Each structure stands twice: as C-alpha cells, then as structure tokens.
Amino acid sequence: MDRLTSMKVFVKAAETGSFAAVADLMGMSPQMVARHVATLETHLGTTLINRTTRRQQLTEIGRNYYDRCRIVLSEVEEADAVAMEMKATPAGVIRVNAPVTFGSHVLSPFITRYLQRYPDVQVDLTLSDRIVNPMEEDYEVIIRLGELADSTMVAWQLSPYRLIACASPSYIARQGMPLVPADLSRHSCLVYGFWSSFTPCRWVFQKEDRTEEIRPEGRYRSNDWNALMHAAIEGYGITLGPESVLRNEISRGNLVRVLPDYDGPSRPLHVLVPPAKKQTVKIRCFIDALRKTFPP
C-alpha cells in the first residue's frame, strides 16, 4: 500500500477516533481504513491505535507517530504547492479561520465568488471568535477582529468592522425613534457578548468630536449575534451590529438605522499569514482578492 495514503488515513483515524468516520471522509470502506492502519503497524512493528468495541485510542508511540505524520504530510503538501507555483492559476486547499459573524455573513459570500473564479481551489473555513494558534491548528490564512497583539505573523489591514444600531419599523412605530444615545436607556436593547456586573456591556457613539457611552439594558442577551439580529427583525428591540451585515436588512426594509447622525463603534480587521507558511500562489491570490474586496 502507498505509505503516504496510509499516513493520511492514520492521521484522520487519530483525529476522528472512528474508522467509519474516516471511511466517509476519504471515500473508502472501513475495512480498507483498518488495512491501512494495520499496514503501518506491521511496517513499524508496533501498535499505533488500541481498538476496542467501544472506542479507539492512540498508544504513546501512536501519539508521537501522529505528530510526525502531520509534519510529513504538511511538507508533502508544501512540495506540491511549490510545484503548482509553476502554474498561473491558484490551486489546492486553503485553510481559513475567521470570526463567526463576519465569516458567516460577509466572508462566506466572498469565498463562493472566489471559488467560482478559481475552480482548482478548495477552501476549508472554520469560524471561531477565540484567538487560534495557526501553527498548532494548521491554518494558512487567519482573519482577526480587534487590535493586533505583538506577533510574528504577516498582517494586512482590511476594511474596518463598523457597528451601527438598528431596529425594525414596527418597533420604532411602537416605541418611537431615539434621538440621542441617552434615549436608549428607555428602550429594549439586545445585548451581545459575555457580560457580568464586573464587565458590563458598553455601546459607544460618536458625533463630530463628542463621544457618548451608554450601558444597554434589555431582557434578551446572547453570545450569538445572529439570534439578536433575528429578534430585532421581529420587533423585539434595538441591536448593535456590523454595518456590512445590517445594510442588507435595511435595504430589504426589515430594519431601519437608529441614531443615523452618530458613528457607532469601529474595530480594525486584519488578514494574517503565519511566517512559517510559504506564501504560495494560492495564498497570495486569496489575500490579494480579500484586500481588493475589503480595502482599508
């Protein structure tokens, strides 16, 4: 059997903990998955995975072998990517990590258009609001929201992540339109994020040189902003969210902007590449398209 294929099968088995799951992922039978793992074990003269009827678990040797296999497979993919640079068209898999709301509403449509343009490219997109470690988690492109900490990663600035306040026409008709940020204290606000009495939520608005901060109050809070946007569309309150997403709901008539004379909070947005990752054609082309679509 091909050793690299067997390594790929073993790595997937180690990560999923299931031969059946690997079979589905790689388009082969569970029996063939078992044969690949057994072939490696015979070659090495040791057990890599302890198998029982209930679960599978890596042995100590298996864990060390898994770490080395990932490095080997990454190097093989890097070699393939270098060869592909001889081609004018980008190709291969791009592993991308991005914030949840930006990724699902803004980045995903960009990716589908990009894939239509470059049929030889595949994108594996993971959405998470936590700070990921690109070296441990093997991401090639990372989009990060907020100020950047000191880092060795290569970074490019994208369009700022601007927030605006919105409510449904029915809510405004029922409760009235706030004229200044202080008026929000008399309204039902949809509060996003993680909150406590020690770290209360704050909404900051600016008009000319004047900054006003309010602490929104409301009966509905969530760490998933999509839930709050739907609540706002249904007329339950006022949400503060990304302008790039809310402008679509405004154009459809589902929401109207609240406090349009004020600028809401704005956070920097960057695309980053780990320094150890060679900027191949597929990565350079993807980043260039991002910077063109979301210019600073």
N, C-alpha and C positions, 0 to 999 in steps of 0.2 A: 504494500500500500504506500501511497505517497506520504512522506513524513510530514510535510507542511500541512497537508489536509488533515492528517491525524492530530497534529498540534492544534489546528483551528477547532476541530471537534472537541478535543480535550479542554481547551480554554472555555468554550461555550458550555460544556458539561460542568466545569468548575463554577462558572458564573450562575448558571440556572439551577444547578442541583438536580437536573432531571434529564435522562436520556431522551424521553418522549418530547420534551420541550426543544432540545437540540435538533431532533429529527424534524420537527415542524419548521424550525428556523432555517435549516440547511437543506431541506427537501430530500431527506433520505429516511430510511426505516430506522426504528430504534435498534434493531438488530445490527444494522451497519454501524450505528454510533458506537455500540458496545464493541464491535470488532476493531474499530479504530483505536479505542482506548486500550483494548486488550493487546493490540499490536505494539503500542508504545510500551506497555508494561512488560511484554515479552522481550522487547529490544533492550529495555533498561534493567530487566531482571529484578523488578520490584513492583509493589502495589502502589498505584497513584491515588486511587479512589476506593475507599471502603464502601461496599454496596450491601444494603440490607433490603428487606421487602418494604421498609417504611421510608428510608432516606438514603442519601449518598453523601459521603463526607470525605474531604481530601485528607490524605495522610500527611505527615510532616514533610516527607520527601515530595509528595504531590503538591503541597503549597509552594515549596521552593521551585519546583519544576514549572508550575503555573506562572510564577513571576518571570522566570527566564523565557518561557514560551511567548509571553506577551511582548517582551523586548525583541525577540527574534522576529515575530510576526510584524511588529512595527517597523523593524529595519527592512524587511522584505517589501512591505508596502511603500516605504520611503524609496527603495531602489526602483520599484515600479513607477513611482511618481516622477523620479528623476528621468527615467526613460520617456515618460509621457511628455516631458517638457520639450521633447523634440517635435511634438505636435503643436499646432497653432491653437487647437481647441481644447479648453479645460476638460478634464475627465477624472473620475474617481469619486470617492466618498469624502464629504466634508462633515466633520463632527462639530456641531454648533451648540453653544449654550447661551440662553438669553433669559431675561426676566419674564415672568408669567404673562402679565397683561400686555406688555409691548410685544412679546413673542407671538401670542395667540391672535391679537387684533391687527398688528402692524407688520411684524416681520414675516408671518406666515404667507400673506398675500404677495409680499416681495419674493419669497422663496419659490412660490408656484410659478410666478412670471419668469424667474431666473431659470428654473428647470425646463420651462418651455423653450427658452432660448438656447440652453445648452443640454441637449438630450443625453450626453455621456456623463453627466454629473449626477451624483446622488447626495442628498442631504439628510443627515441624522440630527434632528433638532430635539434638544432636551430643554424644557422650561423649568426654571427654579429661581426663587428670589434669594437663595442663600449664595454666599461667596464660595465659588467652587475652586478647587485646586486643579489647574489644567494638566499638570504633569501626572498627578495620581489618577485623574479621571479621564485622561487622554482626549481632551478637547483641543481642536485646532483653531477654532475661532470662538471668541467669547464677547458677548455684548454686555456691558456693565453700566448700571444706572447709579448716579451719585458721584461724589468726589472720589478720585483715584488715590489710593494709598501708595506709598513708595513701592515700586515694583520693577522687576527686570523685564516685564512684558513690553512688547512694542504696542503703542496705542495711537489711534487716530480718533479725533473728535467727530461726532455726528451731530445732527440737529438736536438742540436742547429738548428735554422732555417737559413740555409746558402743561400745567394743570389749569383747568377752568371749572367754575361752578355751574351746574345745570339742574333744571327741574322740568317736569312735564307741564304742558299748557294747562292741564286740569288742576294740577297742584297750585299753579300761580293764580288761576281763576278763583280757587277756593281760599287760598291763604294770602294772596297779594304778593307783589314783587318787592323784594328787598332793595332798598336804595343805597344803603351803605353797609359795609361789613358788620357793623354793630347790630344791624337789624336781624342778622342770622340767629341771634340769641333767642328770638321769638319764633323760630322756625324749627321744623323737624329735619335734622341733618343726618345723613347716612355716613357713619364714621368708619373709615377704612384703617386697617393696620392692627398692630398689637398694642394694647392700651392697659394702663393701670393708673392708680392715684398718684404714683410717682412719676410716670411719664405720660401725661395727658396728651391727647391729640391736639395739634395746633394747625389752623389754617391761616396763612399769611397772604395779605393782599397789598398791592402797591399801586399808588396813583401819583404820577409825577414824582416828587421827592418824598412823599409821605407813605409810610408803611403802617399797616394796621393788622394786628393779630387777634384772632378770636379762638376760643376753645369750643368747638362744635358740640352740641348736645343732641341726643336723639335716642330713640328706643331700639334702633336697629344698627348693629355693628357687625362687621365681618372682616376676616383677613383675606377674603376673596372679593376683589373689587367688582368682578363681573356680576356677582349677586347683588351688589349695591346699585349698579347701573340698571339692572332689570327692575329693581324696586323703585328707582327714580322714574323710569319709563311708565311704571304702573301708577304713578302719582303719590308715592308714599313719602317723598321728601326731596331734599337737595343733596346732590352728590358733588364731590370734587374729584375730578379725574382727568386723564390725559386728553388734551385737545385733539390729538391725532385720531383718537377713537370717537370722541363725542361729536366731532363735526359731522360725522356720517349720520348720527341720530338726529342732530339739529337739522340737517338738510332734508331728512325724511319727515320732519315735523313731530317727531316723538319727544324731543326735548327743546327747551329754549335756554339761552345762556342767561345766567343770573350775574348781576354786577358786571355788565359788559364794559363799563368805563374803568374797571380795575384790572390790573395784571395779576394773575394767580401765581403760585409758586412755580419756579422753573429749576429743573435739575439737569446737570450735564449728563450726556450719554456718549459712551466711547465703544469702539470695537478694538479688541485686543488679540494679539497673537503671542503665544509663548515663544521665548527666544530660541528654545531648542528645536522648534518646528521649522523646518526648511520652508521658506515661502515659495512653494511651487506654483505652477501656472494656475491650478485650480483654486488655491488660496488667494493669490494676488488678484485674480479676476473677480472672485467673490467679494473681496474687500473693496476693490475699485467700484463695483456696482453698488455696494452699500453706501459708499461715500458720495457717489453721484446721486443716488436716490434720496439720501438723508444728509444734505450738505450742512456744515456748521453755520 
